Amino acid sequence: MRTVIGGMFILVVMIFYPDKGKFREQKIAAERYESVGVFDVNGDKKPDLVSGAWWYEGPEFKKRHFIGEVKTEGEYYDDFSTIPYDVNGDGRMDFITGGWWGKSIRWRENPGKSDQQWPEHVIDSCGNVETTRAWDIDGDGTLEIVPNNPSQALKVYRFNRGKKTFTRHVIYEVQGHGLGFGDVNGDGRGDFILSDGWLEAPAKPFEQAWTFHPDFKLGSASVPILVVDVNGDGRNDLIVGQAHDYGLDWYEHKMDGERHIWEKRSIDSEHSQFHEMHWRDITGDGKPELITGKRYRAHNENDPGAADPYGMYYFTWNGSKFEKDIITFGPFGETKGTGIYMVVQDLNKDGYPELITAGKDGLSVFWNER
């Protein structure tokens, strides 16, 4: 554009930066459940929200239906995951959860009618459950169920579709707080990341022993610990949040001959309780971002930084470091945290994933408005 000032032409260069986009929060409920799942409950081909004792009809999520009572313990509900899984093979999606006080993993059966409660079935009494995740451990296309059981054995539950039952496989003698899964050594097999090292997968993960490598100490780590190639050098690195302390870091994966080297690099040292995180492209630039935030009142007032302002953020890798973008931030009542099990999913099929998050500070959908 040219502008005339005092008879002189001045060239004005206008630079337009791409809009990174905004998120619009839709508050769904003020319940204190810390986990949410997203799946089609009633068969209308529209995603619904399932959180604690209730499910919410999509696409507006205003009408809710009672699932059943959830055990309480103080401020907590004993419901620390919502994994969609058609366990009984009837074509209706059920879900898998687990809890610290119930010391078990369980599945709740979708009855197929909105006015009926969901029967609960115990899969196994496995010990205190921090939270539970689902990964395809053996690469057969079926997800296995893996609870994080601090101070207990690392167990994997393999689903038998014919019998519609789960078989427990003990992978390692003990685990701490924090759990991840991904290919560490580049052999094409998924390895487990524990708080004090990694377990190398054998060729037959349910028949052969896993090899433990005590390469690091990650502290009270997040679930999940992400196993991703941050810097594009062909080796998977680790992204680890401190679930009950300050700090979010990535561990650059290097090699010294046959030895794996892990160099710790800070992402965010100013905030605490990074319990849950995802590695997904939410900006539409074709590159994944790190989506995380604070689990509000994770241990009530007993964690460092429990009373700090908090929120949700995404971090973009710029080629040399992570840059932080705030989704929401502030004091309680003006912001939102991640809970213990959140979902990143495109709810309206516009190509941009939404963030769906529960917690002691309520249930919300953050619509991705790019």
Salt bridges, closest charged atoms under 4 A:
GLU25 OE2 - LYS27 NZ 3.22
GLU31 OE2 - ARG64 NH1 2.76
GLU34 OE1 - ARG295 NE 2.69
GLU34 OE2 - LYS360 NZ 2.96
GLU57 OE2 - HIS65 NE2 2.50
GLU75 OE2 - ARG297 NH2 2.47
ASP78 OD2 - ARG106 NH1 3.74
ASP90 OD2 - ARG92 NH2 3.01
GLU109 OE1 - HIS121 NE2 2.80
GLU120 OE2 - ARG106 NE 3.20
GLU120 OE2 - ARG108 NH1 3.83
ASP124 OD2 - ARG168 NH1 3.26
GLU130 OE2 - HIS177 NE2 2.96
GLU130 OE2 - HIS244 NE2 3.69
GLU130 OE2 - HIS275 NE2 2.85
GLU130 OE2 - ARG295 NH1 3.81
ASP138 OD2 - ARG158 NH2 2.94
ASP187 OD2 - ARG189 NH2 3.25
GLU200 OE1 - HIS213 NE2 2.77
ASP233 OD2 - ARG235 NH2 3.15
GLU252 OE1 - ARG265 NH2 2.75
ASP256 OD2 - ARG259 NH2 3.30
GLU263 OE1 - LYS254 NZ 3.24
GLU263 OE1 - ARG265 NH2 2.61
ASP268 OD2 - HIS271 ND1 3.19
ASP268 OD2 - LYS324 NZ 2.74
GLU276 OE1 - ARG133 NH2 3.26
GLU276 OE2 - HIS278 NE2 3.41
GLU301 OE2 - ARG297 NH2 2.69
ASP303 OD2 - HIS244 ND1 2.89
ASP303 OD1 - HIS299 ND1 3.24
ASP325 OD2 - LYS20 NZ 3.46
ASP361 OD1 - LYS336 NZ 2.72
GLU369 OE2 - ARG24 NE 2.65
